[in-house]
Amino acid sequence: MNCIRGVIALLIWSFPFHFDVKAQDWKLVWSDEFNTEGKLDPSVWNFEQGYARNEEAQWY
């Protein structure tokens, strides 16, 4: 039984988990580099008062 498990594990791990992702197909839709002085742009960023989601007892 252990031999069969070993052969199955070997076959699974010998399978190449390599997937080619073509970066030229990607399209950047938004970024913010934070390289300016002053406040954040309020049309893009907002602040949360506490963390009321997922019934969390603490927030960061």
Secondary structure, 3 states (H helix, E strand, C coil): CHHHHHHHHHHHHHCCCCCCCCHHHCCCCCCCCCCCCCCCCCCCCCCCCCCCHHHCCCCC
